[in-house]
Amino acid sequence: MTLSLHKISAITEMKFKAIISNKNLIMMPIFSIAITVVYRFLYTSLLKDNSSADMMMGIVLNLGLMMNIVMTGMMVTSSALAEEKEKHTLRTLMTSSVNGLEFFLGSIIPPLIMIIIVNMILPFLSGISLEVINYPIYFLITTVASITSCVLGMVTGIYAKNQMSASTISSPITMIFVFIPTFASLNDGIARVSRFLYTGVVSEMITSYSNHQEAPLNALNMAVLFGQIIAAAILFIVVYKRNGYETD
Amino acid sequence: MGKKELLSLHHISKKFKSELALKDISISVHEGEILGFLGPSGAGKTTAIKIITGQLKQTSGDAVILGRDSRNINESIYERIGIVTDNSGIYERMTVYQNMLFFAKILRVERKRIDELLKRVGLYKHKKKLAGKLSKGQVQRLVLARAILHRPKILFLDEPTSGLDPSTALEIHKLMIELKNEGMAIFLTTHNMEEATKLCDHVALLNEGNIVEFGSPKEICLRYNTDKRYKVLLSNNEEQVLENDQQSANKLKDWINENVLESIHSCEPTLESVFLTVTGRELQ
């Protein structure tokens, strides 16, 4: 399979336009930003002193990141693919000399760039002390997690016939990856499961930052983070080989 | 030297579960030729296009397109074919020009070709219009312009004028003739027998997955012209149908001598009536 940069760049440009002009899709990163800002001011108003400020703002940042990485990553990618099927443009594209890999790359680059930009803005909006964040590590972990979400979004997109079904299929998966790390602090069992999720690694990193500690770059976290991106890629290849981008 | 063969099907069959959609189909298409694949809905026309263009695998037989087996069709083949089906989508939130530009970038076509084609299909003045706001006829013209953007060797048209008003259909017919004259081979599927008679060099009549007749529209109609009747119009506006016999010949001779014969036409069957005859449907 060959890769033509001009085709990937054309698809990327088209997908950017498609996402920006689709109100349902562009709302996702905006929603992540909005929820971070709203919760920041809500939590700030509840704080009696500054001693637990970073812990509270860590929760805010964690919530915004989960929404952005998982919801934007999966929903935008799967809905954009489903829309191509719904409007019959996917088949036109695939019979216009675009191969599966070019379409894949052109499809995940725009949402990925959007997610990365929002990921990098969120610490500033969350109110967490910026000096506690190690930005290279933060960038690495959130970006790998965002790629995993986008790849999983492509997998769910393959099974979705239209944008409605893309939401239906993605919703339970996003809930697993968002809520388990979010509620990990409430229950030991959930915390144990969370450790084995790529979003759990992101959440653990933010918890460490909010406690003024370095991000825990241990073997388990790295294995989970990189293992799941590889697992997502393998899952995508298997599903794509079996169905192509359309399951009919 | 004969025209180059661009597409050939050899004993193609396609089975969906227990149903045979195509049965032992063999045809070929040459450059500058319009081949009509005719039949009612469900006859297997779209299935044939999908097999030839590598979107579906046949159960048996071989399809060779531009020298390559359709099962191994790759990007270099897609760069030399154009496909218009009833499911050919457009990016509705992009303008007419942006739709064309996107595919021009994919297919590495120079930008001036976009304006040239939009003028040719009568969409130039709508180039800034959102594609989602176009009428059905305009969408079909945009899809057609996009399909010929890269000057394909073969153009697949699946029911291109279905549901269009007569004037738009006529414009599309005119464009098809121009493309044929430029050397493009066109594989046309239609259930419109009049359209096929007017445009096609050869037609294959398809019924329940079988080719039941093949040849030029004229050849096929003459083959079924067993009754050999003639319709005459006399100067008093009286129309008469004559049999092919001595009595009619004498009548004709008299009318010619009396100078009352206005016109005379043979009454060979149309493709539609041939189709009805070969499929036995007129008996129902």
Chai-1 contact restraints between the chains, C-beta under 6 A:
chainA,res_idxA,chainB,res_idxB,connection_type,confidence,min_distance_angstrom,max_distance_angstrom,comment,restraint_id
A,K7,B,I106,contact,1.0,0.0,6.0,A-B,restraint_1
A,A10,B,F102,contact,1.0,0.0,6.0,A-B,restraint_2
A,A10,B,K105,contact,1.0,0.0,6.0,A-B,restraint_3
A,A10,B,I106,contact,1.0,0.0,6.0,A-B,restraint_4
A,M14,B,F102,contact,1.0,0.0,6.0,A-B,restraint_5
A,S21,B,R93,contact,1.0,0.0,6.0,A-B,restraint_6
A,K87,B,G89,contact,1.0,0.0,6.0,A-B,restraint_7
A,H88,B,N87,contact,1.0,0.0,6.0,A-B,restraint_8
A,H88,B,G89,contact,1.0,0.0,6.0,A-B,restraint_9
A,T89,B,G89,contact,1.0,0.0,6.0,A-B,restraint_10
A,T89,B,Y91,contact,1.0,0.0,6.0,A-B,restraint_11
A,T92,B,S88,contact,1.0,0.0,6.0,A-B,restraint_12
A,T92,B,G89,contact,1.0,0.0,6.0,A-B,restraint_13
A,T95,B,Y78,contact,1.0,0.0,6.0,A-B,restraint_14
A,T95,B,I83,contact,1.0,0.0,6.0,A-B,restraint_15
A,S96,B,I106,contact,1.0,0.0,6.0,A-B,restraint_16
A,S97,B,E75,contact,1.0,0.0,6.0,A-B,restraint_17
A,S97,B,Y78,contact,1.0,0.0,6.0,A-B,restraint_18
A,S97,B,E79,contact,1.0,0.0,6.0,A-B,restraint_19
A,N99,B,E75,contact,1.0,0.0,6.0,A-B,restraint_20
